């Protein structure tokens, strides 16, 4: 996949999380991005420290992602 497309998905996820706060992995997929796009965007943004991911302790144990302070600062530039 071209780098530009992966970067575009990461930017979309970054701004989506700025708007909604914390979101489940499946919610981000339902709101306009494919699974592969969200999965790669999560990995890219985690690598640079812009988001953090956790698994909720209640069934169905969703994967939740939210911006870190670093991610919030970067998305507000």
N, C-alpha and C positions, 0 to 999 in steps of 0.2 A: 504494500500500500504506500502510495506517495507520502512523504513526510508532511506535506502541506495539508493533506486530508486528516492525518492523525492530529496535527496541531489544531485544525479547525474543530475537531471533536472535543479536544481538551478545552479550548476557549468556550465552546458552547456549554460544556459542563461547568466550567468555572463561573460563568455568568448566571447559569441556571441556579447554582447553589447560592450565589450572592442574593438572588431574588427569593428563594424559598427557605434558605437555611439548611437544615439537615433533611436529607431525602434518602429513601430506600433505593437500592440499586435497581429494583424492578420499576419503581416509580419514574426514575430518570429514563428508563427504556420506553415506558409507555408514553412519555411526554415528548417524543419526537426523535429519539436516537435508537439505532439498532444495538443489540447486545454487544456485538464486537466493537462498535464505536465507543460505547460506555466503558466496556472492560479495558480497552486500551487507554482511554482518557483517564480513567481512575489510576491506572499504573503510572502514566506520565506525570499526573499531578501529585501522586504520592511520592514519586522519586524526587521531585523538586520541593517537596514539603508544603504544597499549597492546600492539600486536603488530608484528612485523616479518615480512616475507615474502621468501623467496629461492627460486631455482630450483636444484634439485640438478644437479650436473654429470654424473650417471650416467644412462644410459637407464633408464626412459622419461622422464627429466627432470621429475620431479614438482615441483609448487609446494609448498613447505613453509612453514608458519606456526608461530610460537612467540611466547610472551609476552615483552615487554620488561620491564625492572625496574619501570618505571612501571605496566605492566599487572599484574605480580605483586602489587605493593603495593595497587593498586586492588581486585583480586579477593580480597584477604585482609581487607578491611575488614568 
